[in-house]
Amino acid sequence: MVNVIGWDIGGANTKAAFVSTKSGKVEALKVAVEYYPIWKDPEKLTTVLRQLKEKLSGGLELDCVGVTMTAELSDAYQTKREGVTHILSCVSQVFTDVPVLVLDVDASLRSVNEAIAEPLKVASANWAATCWLVAKHIANCVVVDVGSTSTSIIPIVKGRVSAAGKTDLEKLMCGELVYTGALRTNIAAMVDSIPLRGDATRVSSELFAQSGDIHLLLGNITAEEYTTETADGRGKIRAEAMARLARVVCADTEMLTEQEILQMATYIYERQVKQIADGLSQVYSRTTSIADEKVPVVVTGLGGDFLARKAAQSLGVEEITSLGELVGNAAASAASPAVGVALMTATRVEGGAAKWML
């Protein structure tokens, strides 16, 4: 039996997946997600890692740990090099007696020393873990992973991850990264005006409300799934979300009706879907030309169903499936990079290859 934990250490959320495997078969899978804004207290990372380790492994001895990250982009660090070095230092402090492997942008695993020597090779490589897992099941497709903060859109061609971009900058340039997410995106980053009372009403650029508010109001997420802080520090009931959204047009719930606020939410939702669809269109057309056939879209992440799926449908994609359906475990969608890097690590330890139905 091989026991490993895969980590996806993000700027706002740290995700972990514990897997036990035997002869290429998954015997157990547990996933945990912790909201941890690393920019507030970077040194707390070791505490978060220890807590999630105990929660998932229950004291079982680990054979290896796999790591991927996006937290190096946080403004807690001056450079990505500094971020990668600090994050891996924290991981090494927690797992002193366990081998640690780090995912790179080529979907390969490196030692900690190798990762620190070439930080841009491992910075924000978590998309590679998700796509590595999907590529075990589908030869040609496009993966759309909508998290709390951003959306990754990655092609798989002939069973291989075929991203055109490797760094976040390159991925923004080629459509493979769209900086919009299910919870943390400022409304002003999705729209510059909103139809209201017959006029196109400009919005305030203040962080008055975020995407989590519109999805809460529209029933796309529950209050429990709204795991991040709200813009005003208040709660996550309907009335509080309405008050935040009204403030985006410098109004309040005494000035706007409930219907008007819900119409605002619906419009913003449609614009966010279009943002993702624009990136997907760019990547999808490139992928179909290479694959020379229509390809399915695989959706995952918190916003997989209500954002990624909607974006694919708007483009007329005929075959859309979720990662959870694909691998046989719905929990995998909640933390797909962590699950992917855990299974990559288990494969390395076992010394073989597996399809990994979960």
Number of C-alpha atoms within 10 A of each C-alpha: 12 20 22 28 30 32 30 30 27 23 22 22 21 25 26 29 30 25 25 21 20 14 14 18 14 18 14 12 18 16 22 18 17 18 15 21 20 22 16 13 10 19 13 13 20 17 12 15 22 14 12 22 22 11 14 18 18 9 9 11 11 19 18 21 23 29 30 33 28 24 26 28 21 19 14 17 17 11 12 20 19 15 24 27 17 18 23 21 15 17 20 17 13 17 18 9 11 14 15 23 26 28 29 26 22 16 21 16 22 18 14 20 13 14 22 22 13 13 19 19 19 30 26 26 25 27 31 26 30 27 31 22 24 27 21 16 15 19 15 26 27 27 31 33 30 29 22 22 19 18 29 28 30 30 27 22 20 13 17 17 27 17 23 16 17 19 17 19 11 14 18 15 14 17 23 29 26 23 17 24 25 29 27 23 21 21 27 20 14 20 17 14 16 19 14 15 8 7 9 11 13 16 16 15 15 13 17 20 25 25 27 30 31 28 24 23 23 16 11 17 19 15 16 9 14 20 19 17 17 22 18 13 7 11 13 20 13 14 13 16 24 24 21 25 26 24 18 24 19 14 13 16 17 9 10 16 13 15 9 16 22 17 16 19 24 16 15 23 21 14 14 23 20 20 19 29 25 17 22 29 18 14 22 28 13 14 23 18 10 12 16 10 10 16 23 19 27 28 28 30 26 23 26 24 18 18 30 30 24 19 25 26 15 13 14 9 15 11 13 20 16 23 29 19 14 18 18 13 13 14 17 26 25 21 24 29 32 33 31 28 35 31 31 26 29 30 19 14 15 16 10 10 14 15 14 19 14 19
